[in-house]
Every structure is written in structure tokens, then in C-alpha cells.
């Protein structure tokens, strides 16, 4: 089971409460997007699930408390892609992605052919195979982001936590990465919890959205229920139109406060 349950989760840094009394249930195989303005606590929640920050309350995976899991057991269940992951200088892309296989090895184990095949497949699917031998410090920002995602996918954990999966990526790579995550979710029953800044992408790929403001959950539900013009105006202080994409989710389009002059408009 790869369902995730958070009950009364509160997270504070010293005296500053970042997440307050949070209750969330994420079903096995679901894609939940954490959305909200900057400072809402989205990344902090991901870090709590992966036990990178202390918290009060309960977080369970498949009915087992995260707090009671050993490090290797947790790594076999949860993979996380950080927005700015640490990448060892001089290590090649393939070596870095191979690190994702570590939770599956014995204490003195060495990667075998099966591990190499997993890595080769993911490198190909993320269009990183031609960069396999390139040092990490010679990659562009977008290439580094894809390498970080590839390492997490190589972990083959049933739960994938992603912090801003499309940062540093152009529109083509954004689509490529999100489609791959969605394909693997369908193939493997992957549970995806992603902190997403781009509301249109969240509305197109996630099954449900959890809207956080100031560390508190203010709405949770399908994109059509959460991505409303009034909610975005209230919580993001933005003037937008929300459009239905004919079965492909919701699109959030900012509206200019000052209309373009007639001479700049396209001819009808």
C-alpha cells in the first residue's frame, strides 16, 4: 500500500509555525498537487513526509508511521526530488542516477545488471542517455533538474515527492517530465505528491489539489473545485481567468490590469 495519511501535523522552525494542524489523505496511485502562494508550507510538508524535518502529529504510509521506519525502509517507500538537490562535483550523470538504487542493495552490495538496466531505461525516457557520461557540473539548469528526477525514479519507490518538478525547464521539457511521471504512475501505481507553482500544470496533471495559505489547508478537491477565479483572487491576489481545457484539466490565465491598445491587437 502506498497511501499517505497526515493527521494533525504541525511543523515549526523554532517559534515560527510553518504548517498548522494539517489533515490530508492521499490515496494509493493518486496525484496530489500542493498549491498556494509563497511561504504556504508546500515544500515543508514534502520534507516532513520524507522525515527531513521534525513535526508533531502523525504521518503514515500504508498504515505504518513514518517516525518508526528505518532509513532504508523509508527510502524504499519514498523518493523525493528537491528543488535544488545536492549534486557531487565531478560525478557523471549515470553515476548520480545509479545512486537511486542504493536502498535496494545489501550493506556491502554492488549494483548489478538489473540496476544498470533500470538506470539505462530512465535515462533514455528522460532524454538523458546522450549525457550519461557528462559530469554533473557541466549540465544546464534544466538538465540538472532532469537528472534529479531520474535519480528519484531509479529508486523505484511507490511514493514520489516532487518539489517544483518543472522549475528550470522549458515548456517542452516540462511536458516531457510531467508526462513521464504520469505514465509511470499509470504503469506502476505510483503515488505522486508534488508542490507545484504553475497552477495550469497542476490543474492539468493532478487528480486533486490541496490549497495551502499560511500553513493552513483552505481547500482540497478536484481542480475544477479548487481552481476558481474567486479563490485565486482571494488567496493569490491575482486577476485571472480559469478556463476548462476540454477534458485536459484547467488553465489559469492572468488578465492584464491595463488592456493592450487597439493597434497592438491581432487583426480579426
N, C-alpha and C positions, 0 to 999 in steps of 0.2 A: 504494500500500500504506500502511495506517495502523496496522500492528502496532508495538508498542513493546517494546524489549528493554533490560533493565538487567543489566549484568554487573559483579559485584564493586564495586558502588557504595558508597562511603564518604563521609559528609558530616560535617564538623566545624566548629564555631564556636570559633575559637581552639584551645584544647586539649581542648574538650568534644566528644567523638564523639557525634553525634546519630543517625546511621544507619551501620550497620557491615556491610560485605561483603555487600551485598544483590544477589540474583539474582532477576529477575522477567521473565516473558514474558507480554505481553498481546496476544492475537490481534486482528486487524482485526475491527471490529464487536462486540467483546466489551465487557461492562460489568464492570469490576473495582472492588470496593469495598475501600479500605484501612481496616481497623478496628483498634482497640486502645485501651488506656487513654490518658489524657492524657500527653503527653510521649513517645509511642511513635515519633514521626517521620513521621507521616502527611502533614502539611502540607509538611514539608521535602522529602519525595520529590516531591510535585507541583511545588514550586518548582525542584527540580533538573531535572526534565523540561523545564520551560519556561525553563531556564537563568537563573533568578533568584538561584541560589546556586551557589557553586563546589563541585565534587565530584571525587573520584577514581574511576577506573573508566571504564566505557563506557555511554553511553545512546544507543540508535539508534532512529530512526523510519523504518520501511520500508527498513531496511538502511543508512541514512545516519546517520553520527554527528552528534548534536545539536551537539557542540562545533565542528564545521566549517561549520555553516549560518550564512548571513547573517541579520540580524534580520528582514527582510521575508519571507524564505523560511520561517523558523521560525514567524512569525505566520500564514502561510498554512496551516501544518500543524497548529498547536496553538493552541487558545483556552483561557484559564484564567479561572475565576470565583473570586476571592479571597473570604475570609470577610468582610473589612472593606475593600472596594475604595475607592480614592480617587475622589471624585466632585466635579468642579469646581463651585464655588458659582455659582449663577445660571444654569447651563446647563439647558435643558429636557430632559425625558425623551427625546424624539425625537432631539434633537441628540446626546445622550450615546450612544444606541443606534447612531446613524449612525457614530460613531467606530469601531465594529466593522468597518466597510467599508474602513478605511484601508489594510490590507495589499493590497487589490485595486486600488488606484488608482495611476496613474503619479505620478512625483515632483511634477509640477505639476497633477495631475489633480483633477477636481471630481466629486463624487458625481452620478451620472446617474439616469435614471428607474428603471433596473433595481435600483440600490442602494436607492432610495426604496421600491420595491415589496418588497424583502427586509425592510426595516425595518418597513413597514406590516403585513406578514404576521405577523412575530414579535410586534409589539405587540398585535395582535389575539389571537393564540394564547395570549399570556400575560396577557390581560385588562388590558393597559396602554394600549389605544388611547384611552380616555377621559381618560387622564392625560398624553397625548403632549406637550401644551403646558405642563404644570406644571413649575416649577423643581425640580431635584433636592432642594434643601434644604427643600422643602415636603412631602416624602414621609415616610410612616411607615417604620419599620424593615423591615417585610415588603415594602413597595412598592419600597424601595431594593434589596432583595435580588433581587426580580424584574427590576428594571431592569438590574442587573449581569449576570444570567443572559441577558437579552435582548441585551445588547451582545455577549456571548460568542457567542451563537447567530448573530447577524448577521455574525460573522466567517466563518462557513461553513467552518471548518477541519474536517478529518476526525477530529481528536482533540480531545476536550473534557475538560479537567481541572477538577474542581469541589471546592472546599474547603467542606465542610458545606453542601450545597445547600439544606437545609431550615431552617437557622437563622433565627430571627425570623419564621417563617411559622406560621400556624395550621394545623390539620390539613387543612382543605380546600385551602389553597394548597400545602401540602406535596404532597398527592396530585396537584394540578394540574401542578406543576412537574416532578415525577418522571415522570408520565405523558407530558408533552410531550417530555422528554428521551428517554424510551423510544420514543416514536413517531418522533422524528427519527432515532434510532438504527436503527430498522427501515427507514425510508424512504431514508436516506442512507448506511447502513453506518457510522454514527458509532461511533468507539471512545471509550468513557467510562471515565475513571479518577477515582473520587470518594473523598475522605476523608469517612467517614460516622460520626457519633457515635451515631445511632439504629440500634441493631442490628436491630430488627424491620424497618425500612425497607431496610436493607442486605440482609437476608435475603429480602426480597420482590422487590427490583428487580435486584440484581446477579446475574450469571452465576456469578461466583466471588468469594470473599473472601480477602484476604491479611491475616492477623492478625499485627500487629507489637507487640512488647513491648520497651521499652528500645532501640529502633532496630534490633532483630533480627527477622527473619521466623521465626515459630514454627509457622505453619500456613498452607497455601494450598489451596483447593479449593472445591467446591460448598458452598452454605450448609448443607446437611444434614451435611456432613463437618466443617465448622469451627465452626458454632454449636451446640455441645453444652453441656449443663449443667456437665459437669466442666471443660471448657476455660474457660468464663466464670467459674466459681468460682475456678479456679486463677489466671487472669490479670487478672480484674477484681475479684476478692474480693467477688463478689456471689452471693446465693442467688436463683436464678431457675428458672422452668420454661420449657422450649423446646417450642413447640407446632407441629405441622405444620398448614399453612393450606389443606389440600385442594387442592394444586396451585398455590397462590399464595405459596409460599415458607415461611419460618419466622417465628414470632413469639416474642420473648423477653419474658417476663412476670416482673417482680420479685415475690418472695414476702416478705411481711411476717414479721419475726422474731417479733413478738408478735401472735397471731391476734386478730381482732376479737371483742368479746364477743358472746354469742348474741343479745342484744337488738338489736344493730346489723345483724345479718344479714337479708337479704331473706327473706320467708316462702316456703316451698317450695310 
